[in-house]
Amino acid sequence: MNGVNRFLLAVLLLLGVQAQAYQDDYISVSLLSEDSALQPGGTHWLGVQFKPADHWHVYWQNPGDSGQAPQIRWNLPQGVTVGEVHWPAPEQIPVPPLMTYGYHQVLLMVPVTLADDVAVGKPLSIGADVRWLVCEEVCIPGKAKLNLELPVADSRQKSSAVEHFIQARKQLPAANNLNASYQLQGNRVVVELFKDMTGNRQSPVIYPITQDLVSYAELPTLNQQGKRLVADFALNDYFSKTPSSFDFVIVFGPEAVYQVKASYLSQGE
């Protein structure tokens, strides 16, 4: 790399981490990078950060009884691919008589991978077309085109936004080997999770990912039966077809968040 390219790279390292942001009276939305420089052949993390005004919120991947999840459409240069959004555990946001799931602030992270032949020293322009619904007593749709110019270097370097990614990871569901199944019993959905809760100090909270299977507003009854946690849900009013699995996030505490896939068992199995 010649002297001019080294100088340009140094400038980009200083400027590239500054996320383009959108702001109005209800929300600010920013595109962030965990690294200030990207590495050929490496996987990095980008994120769209939503910071609603006080008392306002955006929605989770399953918004519950009302709302709409944020949508991100990526505009990527050649040699760059992006993975799925990693959704942190949400909050319950009651809107009586309904129940919704969302965030009063969140960073939605995605992995971004560079091909081995991406040239070092040249900046990459990564764009995101973002849509959201932000709500308090009323809901306001929004959209923005965000963009980051990030340099490509021989090694990765952390950006000033790294702390946002560290905190977001603490809220992500952890890898686990929890076994679970569910059955339909009349107008009830009964889930069995093989997890001993006898030493837990607080009741877990379940956030359904699979939509239109269980009721959101009527919270499930939870019982420990030996080494099984049994959750009894009311059937969703919009239920129409039995899914092969019931996917959900279960939160046992601040550092115990898991995503579970409960396989369907027909009566008699």
N, C-alpha and C positions, 0 to 999 in steps of 0.2 A: 504494500500500500504506500503510495507516495505521500509527500508532505502535505499537499493540498487536500487529499482525501482524508488524511488523519485529522487535519484541522476541521474539515466539514463534519467528520464523525463526532469530534468533541463537541461542536456546536449542537449537533442533533441530540447528543446524549443529554444536553442541558435543556433543550426545548421540547424534545419529543415526548417526555413524560407528561407534559401539561395537557390534560384531557380537554377536548372541546365539550362545552356544557351548554345546556338549555335551562332557562329559569323563567318562571312566571310567578304570579301571586300564590299559586297553589303547590308548586313542586319545583325542585331542581333535579336535573338528570344529567349524569356525566359518564363519559367513556374513559375507563381507567386501564392502565397496564401495570401488572405487578413488577415487570422488568422494564428498565429504561433502555435496554438494547436487546434485540432478539438474536438468536444464534441459529445458523443453518443446521438442520437436522434435529433441532430441539423443540420441545413442547413447552409453551408458556401459557400464562393465564391473563385473559382480559376480563373485564367486568363492566356491566352497566349499573351504575349506582343511582337509586331512586331515593330522594330525600323530600318527602312531602312536608308541607307546612304543619304546624302544630294541630293535632286532632284530625288530620287527614291521613288517608292510607291508600296504598295500592294493593293488588291482589296476588295470591299464590297461584300455582299451576292449576289447582282446583279451587275456584273462588268460593265454592259453597252454593248457597241458595241464590245469590245474585252477584253481579260483578263480571269482570273480564281480566284474565291474566295478561301481563305485559307481553308484547310480541317484539322480537328482534330479528331483523333480516340483515344479514351480513353482506358487505361488498368487499371482496377480498382480491388481492393481487395474485398473479400466477405464482404457484409454488406454496401457497398458504391455504390450509384447511382448518375448519373450526368444528368443534364437537358440540354436544348437547349442553343446554343450560343445567347447571348444578343449583338446585333450589334449596336454600336453607329452610329449616323448620319454620312454619308461620306462627301467627298468633290467632287465637279465636277472637273474632270481632262481631259480637252480637248486634243484630239490627232487628229487635223484636218485631214480629215473632220469628224472624229468620236468623240463621247463623251463617256468617261468612268467614273466610280465612284470608289473611293478608299480612301486610307489614306497615309499620309506621316509619321504617327506614330499612333498606336492604341493598346488598350488592349481589347481583346475579352474575355468577362467574361462568366462563366457558374456557375449555382448553383450546389453544391455537398451536398448530404444528407447522414448522417450516420444512420444506424439502431440503435435501442435502446440497442441492446445486443453487440455492438462493445466494446471490452475490453479496459478499461482505463489502461494507462501505457505502452502500446505496440505501436510502430510506424506503420504507414500505408504508404505503397509505392504506389504512384499514378503516372502513366505514361501517356504520350501523344505522339502519333505519328503524327507529324505535317508536312503538305505539303503546299507550297505556290508558288506564282509566283511574283517576284519582277521586276519592270520595270522602265526604264527611256526611252532612245531611243531604247534600245533592252530589251528583257525580259529574265530572267534567273530563271528556276525552282529550288526549293530547298526543302530539307526535313531534319528532325531531330527527334531523339528520346529523349524526355525530361522526367525528373523524379524528384519527390519531396518525401522526407521522412518527414512525419509529425507526431508528437506525438498525442495521444488521451488523453485528460485530463477531469477533472470534470467540467471545465468551459472554455469558449473560451477566447483567448487572441489575441489582434491585433498584426500584424507583422509590420516590418519596411516598407512593401510595401503598407500599407493601403492608402497612399495618391494617389497612382496610381489608385486605385479603386474609390476613391472619385471623382477624375477628370473624369474618364470614365463614371461614373453614370450621370454626368451633360450633357453628350452628348447622353444619351439614350432617345428614345421616351417615353414621359410621358403618363400615363393613361389618357383617355379622353372619352367623349361621343359625339364626332363629328359625325354627320350623313352625308353620302355622297352617291351618285349614279353616274353611268356613262352610256352613250349610244354610240352606233356606228352610225355615221351620214356620210354615204358615206365613204370617206377615212380619216375621222376624228374621234377622240375619245374625247367626251365632258364629262367632270366631273363637277358635281355640289356638292359643299361642303357648308354646312350650317354654315358659319362662317363670321361674320361681320368684315371686314378688314379696315373700314373707318378710324380707329384711328391708324393703323399700320404705322410705319415710313419707313419700307422697304418692298420690294416685297418678298413674300415667294419663297422658292425653293422647288421643288418637286423631290423626288428620287423614281422612280418606283421599287417596289419589284417584282411585277408580270412581268415576262419576255415575250418579243416578242409580246407585245400588242401595246405600244406606241413607237414612234420614240424617240431615246435618243439625237441624234445630233441636231434635230430641236426642240428648246425649245418651251414650250407651251405659248399660249397667255392667260394672266390672266386678268379677268375683275370682278369688284364688281358690282353685280346686286341686289340692296337692301341688304338683309342679306345673300345673297348667293355669294360665290366665284366660278366663272366659269372658268375652265381651259380647253383650246381647244388644243389638241395634234394632230399631224400627226400620222397616223396609221403606225406601224412598218412594214418594208419591209418583215419580216419573219412571219407576222401574219397568222395563219392558223385556229384557233379555238377560239370562244368567251368564255372567262372564266366567271364563276359565279360571280366573284368579281375582282376588280382591287385594289390591295394592294399597298400602297405607304407610304413613310415618307415625311412629309411636315415640313419645318423649317421656322418659322416666325421670329426667332431671336435666340440669344445664349441660352436663357432659355425658349424657346417655341418650342419644338420639339415633334411631334405627329406622331404616326402610325395610318393610316386610312384604313378602308376596304370599298370601294365604291361598292355597289351592282349593278349588271347589270339590266338595264331597257330596254326592247325591245321597238321598235318604237310604239307609241300610248299609252304606259303606263303613 
